Amino acid sequence: MAQQYACNQPSTFKNHIQNIAIVGAAGQVGKFISSALLEKNKFKITAITREGSTNTPVPGIHIAAVDYDKPDTLVEALKDHDVLIITMSVRAPPGQSAKLIEAAAKAGVPWVLPNEFGGDGTNEELGRDIVIGPGKKKDRDLIESLGVSSWIGIACGFWYEYSLAGPGLYGIDIAKREVVFFDDGKQRLNTSTWPQTGRAIAQLLSLPILPQDENDKNVTLSSYRNRFVFVSSFTLNQREMLDSVQRVTGTTNADWEISSVPAKQRFEEAQKRMATGDYRAFATVLYTRAFFPGDNAALFEVTHGLDNEKLGLPKEDLDEYTKESVKLAESGYFAKIFGSS
């Protein structure tokens, strides 16, 4: 597509995003995205919710109830919106993203942020290894094939507070004071906090859509058309995560049971459990793959660089967010969401 300029557009053209629809506005990351967008005080935001849902988005957001079995309700809810943001759990019903994408095209929504809040979607080998990659690519391809919307993926890595608090996701079980290092625990990855993810999207959607003319070299939304935005809060390995946890909790190695396992071995064993129908092993597959030694699959700042500076994102305090993880772990957050099993 040839470069377009705002100066050449019709007089009715608006070179900024105004109306935003969000699926999952009250969810784990959705509420942070919603809050960051509201703080800009420039957007009109609609939460797309299932009829009968008891989830309540943050105040200041309009609610549009839809029935996924009636596509016309999706189209109607998305009319006159500039952007659709999709945030959904991996446990969401199959095909739900596709219904939203198709409805966005019928409603003429020009931009879609698909359910891409994670790793490097351009790494197809990684995507196949963690199972969910092909499905996400299928959604991106669908957006392009419909010829109406453009997509932007948010590569933010795993959410730091969530992943550190989750028993064993980053190999650290805060409640039990147990650590399993993958190999030597020194493989780094990019990881982002929920607030940083929200800020990244708010900053992204605050950009001008098009450059004003050929002399305008500022970053625009169109410069990310059908591409990923790469953002990160911290670049860490397991040892550095544990150091932060120990600072926050006032503990030392002597207070922790520490062991190690080869990352590839742990990954392959989890794959075998998944093959027998044990879908609880999915999280182990997903996270352990990021720690393959020397692979850098989850260290996308090396392979792609970061867009933090372009988006004006702040530097964050590691221990501040580690404290949040400790609170989540000690409150039984995961048991409340997923059950004790």
C-alpha positions as CSV (number, residue, x, y, z in Angstrom):
1,M,0.0,0.0,0.0
2,A,1.4,3.4,-1.0
3,Q,1.9,5.9,1.8
4,Q,-1.1,8.1,2.3
5,Y,-1.1,11.6,3.8
6,A,-3.7,13.4,5.9
7,C,-3.4,16.5,3.6
8,N,-4.7,14.5,0.7
9,Q,-7.8,13.1,2.4
10,P,-11.4,14.3,2.1
11,S,-12.4,17.2,4.2
12,T,-14.5,14.8,6.4
13,F,-11.4,12.8,7.3
14,K,-10.4,12.8,11.0
15,N,-6.7,12.0,11.6
16,H,-7.2,10.6,15.0
17,I,-9.0,7.7,16.8
18,Q,-12.1,8.6,18.7
19,N,-14.5,5.6,19.1
20,I,-13.1,2.4,20.6
21,A,-14.8,-0.9,21.3
22,I,-13.3,-3.4,23.7
23,V,-14.1,-7.0,24.2
24,G,-13.1,-8.1,27.7
25,A,-13.1,-4.5,29.1
26,A,-13.5,-5.9,32.7
27,G,-10.9,-8.7,32.3
28,Q,-7.4,-9.0,33.6
29,V,-5.7,-6.8,31.1
30,G,-8.9,-5.2,29.7
31,K,-9.5,-3.1,32.8
32,F,-6.0,-1.7,32.6
33,I,-6.5,-0.9,28.9
34,S,-9.8,0.7,29.7
35,S,-8.4,2.8,32.5
36,A,-5.4,4.0,30.4
37,L,-7.7,5.0,27.5
38,L,-10.1,6.8,29.9
39,E,-7.1,8.8,31.4
40,K,-6.5,10.3,27.9
41,N,-9.9,11.9,28.1
42,K,-10.2,11.9,24.4
43,F,-11.9,8.6,23.5
44,K,-15.5,7.3,23.6
45,I,-15.2,3.7,24.8
46,T,-17.8,0.9,24.4
47,A,-17.5,-2.5,26.3
48,I,-18.8,-5.3,24.1
49,T,-20.3,-7.8,26.6
50,R,-22.2,-11.0,26.3
51,E,-25.9,-10.7,27.1
52,G,-26.4,-11.6,30.8
53,S,-22.7,-11.0,31.7
54,T,-22.2,-9.8,35.3
55,N,-18.7,-8.4,34.6
56,T,-18.7,-4.7,35.1
57,P,-16.2,-2.5,33.3
58,V,-14.6,0.6,34.9
59,P,-16.9,3.6,35.2
60,G,-17.1,5.9,32.2
61,I,-17.5,3.2,29.6
62,H,-20.7,2.5,27.6
63,I,-21.9,-1.1,27.6
64,A,-23.3,-2.8,24.5
65,A,-24.7,-6.3,25.1
66,V,-24.4,-8.8,22.2
67,D,-25.4,-12.3,21.4
68,Y,-22.6,-14.2,19.7
69,D,-25.1,-16.5,18.1
70,K,-26.7,-13.5,16.4
71,P,-24.0,-11.8,14.3
72,D,-26.2,-8.8,13.5
73,T,-26.0,-7.8,17.2
74,L,-22.2,-7.7,16.9
75,V,-22.3,-5.6,13.7
76,E,-24.7,-3.2,15.3
77,A,-22.6,-2.8,18.4
78,L,-19.5,-2.1,16.3
79,K,-20.9,0.5,13.9
80,D,-19.3,3.9,13.9
81,H,-16.2,2.6,15.9
82,D,-12.7,3.3,14.8
83,V,-11.0,0.4,16.6
84,L,-12.0,-3.0,18.0
85,I,-9.8,-4.3,20.8
86,I,-10.2,-8.0,21.5
87,T,-9.0,-9.3,24.9
88,M,-10.1,-12.8,25.7
89,S,-9.1,-15.8,27.8
90,V,-7.6,-18.8,26.1
91,R,-10.7,-20.6,27.4
92,A,-13.0,-18.4,25.3
93,P,-15.3,-20.4,22.9
94,P,-13.6,-21.4,19.7
95,G,-14.5,-19.1,16.8
96,Q,-15.4,-16.2,18.9
97,S,-12.6,-14.0,17.6
98,A,-13.5,-14.8,14.0
99,K,-17.1,-13.7,14.7
100,L,-15.9,-10.4,16.1
101,I,-13.4,-9.9,13.2
102,E,-16.1,-10.6,10.6
103,A,-18.5,-8.3,12.4
104,A,-15.9,-5.5,12.5
105,A,-15.5,-5.8,8.7
106,K,-19.2,-5.6,8.1
107,A,-19.5,-2.6,10.4
108,G,-16.6,-0.9,8.6
109,V,-14.2,-0.8,11.6
110,P,-10.8,0.3,10.2
111,W,-8.6,-1.0,12.9
112,V,-8.6,-4.3,15.0
113,L,-6.2,-5.1,17.8
114,P,-6.7,-8.9,17.9
115,N,-6.2,-11.2,20.9
116,E,-2.4,-10.8,20.6
117,F,-1.2,-9.8,24.0
118,G,1.8,-12.0,24.4
119,G,4.9,-13.1,22.5
120,D,6.4,-12.5,19.1
121,G,3.7,-13.5,16.6
122,T,6.2,-13.3,13.7
123,N,8.0,-16.4,15.1
124,E,6.0,-19.1,13.5
125,E,8.1,-22.0,15.0
126,L,7.5,-20.6,18.5
127,G,3.8,-20.3,17.7
128,R,3.5,-23.9,16.7
129,D,5.5,-25.1,19.7
130,I,3.1,-23.3,22.1
131,V,0.0,-24.4,20.2
132,I,-1.8,-21.1,20.1
133,G,0.3,-19.5,17.3
134,P,-1.5,-20.9,14.3
135,G,-4.9,-19.8,15.6
136,K,-3.7,-16.2,16.2
137,K,-2.2,-16.1,12.7
138,K,-5.5,-17.3,11.3
139,D,-7.2,-14.4,12.9
140,R,-4.7,-11.9,11.5
141,D,-5.0,-13.5,8.0
142,L,-8.8,-13.3,8.3
143,I,-8.6,-9.5,9.0
144,E,-6.4,-9.0,5.9
145,S,-8.5,-11.2,3.7
146,L,-11.7,-9.3,4.4
147,G,-10.1,-6.2,3.1
148,V,-11.7,-3.7,5.4
149,S,-9.8,-3.6,8.7
150,S,-6.0,-3.5,9.4
151,W,-4.6,-5.2,12.5
152,I,-2.0,-4.3,15.0
153,G,-0.6,-6.9,17.4
154,I,0.7,-6.1,20.9
155,A,3.8,-8.1,21.7
156,C,4.3,-7.5,25.4
157,G,5.6,-10.8,26.6
158,F,4.0,-12.5,29.6
159,W,2.3,-10.2,32.1
160,Y,4.8,-9.9,34.9
161,E,2.6,-9.6,38.0
162,Y,0.4,-12.5,36.9
163,S,3.2,-14.8,35.7
164,L,5.4,-14.3,38.8
165,A,2.4,-14.9,41.1
166,G,1.2,-18.0,39.2
167,P,2.5,-21.0,41.0
168,G,5.5,-22.2,38.9
169,L,4.7,-20.2,35.7
170,Y,8.1,-18.4,36.0
171,G,9.4,-21.3,38.0
172,I,8.8,-19.5,41.3
173,D,6.1,-20.5,43.8
174,I,6.0,-17.6,46.2
175,A,3.5,-19.1,48.6
176,K,5.5,-22.3,49.0
177,R,8.9,-20.6,48.8
178,E,10.0,-23.0,46.1
179,V,12.0,-22.3,42.9
180,V,12.7,-24.5,39.9
181,F,15.4,-22.9,37.7
182,F,15.2,-23.9,34.1
183,D,18.7,-24.9,33.3
184,D,20.9,-22.2,35.1
185,G,18.0,-19.7,35.4
186,K,19.9,-17.1,33.4
187,Q,17.9,-17.1,30.1
188,R,16.3,-13.6,29.8
189,L,12.9,-12.7,28.4
190,N,10.8,-9.6,27.9
191,T,7.9,-9.2,30.3
192,S,5.3,-6.4,30.8
193,T,3.1,-5.3,33.6
194,W,-0.6,-4.9,33.1
195,P,-0.4,-1.1,33.5
196,Q,2.4,-0.8,30.9
197,T,0.3,-2.9,28.5
198,G,-2.6,-0.5,29.0
199,R,-0.4,2.6,28.6
200,A,1.1,1.2,25.4
201,I,-2.3,0.8,23.8
202,A,-3.5,4.2,24.9
203,Q,-0.3,5.8,23.5
204,L,-0.6,3.8,20.3
205,L,-4.2,4.9,19.7
206,S,-3.4,8.5,20.5
207,L,-1.0,8.7,17.5
208,P,-2.1,10.5,14.4
209,I,-3.5,8.0,11.9
210,L,-1.5,9.3,8.9
211,P,1.5,11.6,8.6
212,Q,0.3,15.1,7.6
213,D,2.5,15.2,4.4
214,E,5.7,13.8,3.0
215,N,7.7,16.0,5.4
216,D,6.1,14.6,8.5
217,K,8.4,12.0,10.0
218,N,6.5,11.5,13.2
219,V,5.3,8.1,14.3
220,T,1.8,7.4,13.2
221,L,-0.8,4.6,13.7
222,S,-0.5,3.7,10.0
223,S,3.2,2.9,10.5
224,Y,2.1,-0.1,12.5
225,R,-0.5,-1.3,10.0
226,N,-0.6,-5.1,9.9
227,R,2.5,-5.2,12.2
228,F,3.4,-5.9,15.8
229,V,4.2,-3.3,18.4
230,F,6.9,-4.6,20.7
231,V,6.8,-3.3,24.3
232,S,8.4,-4.4,27.5
233,S,8.5,-3.4,31.2
234,F,11.5,-5.5,32.2
235,T,14.2,-7.7,30.7
236,L,14.8,-10.5,33.3
237,N,16.0,-14.0,34.0
238,Q,14.7,-16.2,36.7
239,R,17.6,-15.5,39.0
240,E,16.8,-11.7,38.8
241,M,13.2,-12.4,39.4
242,L,14.0,-14.4,42.6
243,D,16.4,-11.6,43.7
244,S,13.5,-9.2,43.5
245,V,11.1,-11.5,45.4
246,Q,13.8,-12.0,48.1
247,R,14.2,-8.2,48.5
248,V,10.5,-7.7,48.8
249,T,9.9,-10.6,51.2
250,G,13.1,-10.1,53.2
251,T,14.3,-13.6,52.5
252,T,17.5,-15.3,51.3
253,N,18.3,-18.5,49.4
254,A,18.3,-20.3,52.8
255,D,14.5,-19.7,53.0
256,W,13.8,-21.2,49.6
257,E,13.8,-24.7,48.3
258,I,15.8,-24.3,45.0
259,S,16.2,-26.9,42.3
260,S,16.7,-27.0,38.5
261,V,15.5,-28.9,35.5
262,P,16.5,-28.6,31.8
263,A,13.9,-26.4,30.1
264,K,13.6,-28.6,27.0
265,Q,13.1,-31.7,29.2
266,R,10.3,-29.9,31.2
267,F,8.8,-28.7,27.9
268,E,8.8,-32.2,26.3
269,E,7.3,-33.8,29.4
270,A,4.5,-31.2,29.4
271,Q,3.8,-31.8,25.7
272,K,3.3,-35.5,26.4
273,R,0.9,-34.8,29.2
274,M,-1.1,-32.5,26.9
275,A,-1.2,-35.3,24.3
276,T,-2.9,-37.5,26.8
277,G,-5.6,-34.9,27.4
278,D,-4.1,-33.1,30.4
279,Y,-4.7,-29.6,29.4
280,R,-3.4,-28.3,32.7
281,A,0.0,-28.9,31.1
282,F,-0.6,-26.2,28.6
283,A,0.7,-23.4,30.9
284,T,3.9,-25.4,31.4
285,V,4.3,-25.8,27.6
286,L,3.6,-22.1,27.1
287,Y,6.0,-20.7,29.7
288,T,8.9,-23.2,29.5
289,R,9.3,-22.7,25.8
290,A,10.2,-19.1,26.5
291,F,13.2,-20.2,28.6
292,F,15.0,-22.4,26.1
293,P,18.7,-21.6,26.7
294,G,20.2,-19.3,24.0
295,D,17.0,-19.3,22.0
296,N,15.9,-15.7,22.7
297,A,12.4,-16.5,21.3
298,A,10.9,-14.5,24.2
299,L,13.6,-11.9,24.2
300,F,12.1,-9.9,21.3
301,E,14.0,-6.7,22.1
302,V,17.0,-8.5,20.5
303,T,15.2,-9.7,17.4
304,H,12.9,-6.7,16.8
305,G,13.9,-3.9,19.2
306,L,11.3,-2.1,21.4
307,D,8.8,0.6,20.7
308,N,8.8,1.9,24.3
309,E,10.6,5.1,23.4
310,K,8.5,5.8,20.3
311,L,5.3,5.5,22.4
312,G,6.7,7.5,25.3
313,L,6.4,4.7,27.8
314,P,7.9,5.2,31.3
315,K,10.5,3.0,33.0
316,E,9.0,1.1,35.9
317,D,10.2,-0.1,39.3
318,L,10.7,-3.8,39.3
319,D,10.3,-4.3,43.1
320,E,7.1,-2.3,43.1
321,Y,5.5,-4.8,40.7
322,T,7.1,-7.8,42.4
323,K,5.2,-6.6,45.5
324,E,2.0,-6.8,43.5
325,S,2.9,-10.4,42.5
326,V,3.5,-11.3,46.1
327,K,0.1,-9.9,47.1
328,L,-1.6,-11.9,44.3
329,A,0.2,-15.1,45.3
330,E,-0.6,-14.7,49.0
331,S,-4.3,-13.8,48.3
332,G,-4.9,-17.1,46.5
333,Y,-5.6,-15.2,43.3
334,F,-5.2,-18.2,41.0
335,A,-7.3,-20.5,43.1
336,K,-10.1,-18.0,42.9
337,I,-9.9,-17.8,39.1
338,F,-9.1,-21.3,38.1
339,G,-10.0,-23.4,41.2
340,S,-7.7,-25.3,43.4
341,S,-7.1,-28.0,40.8
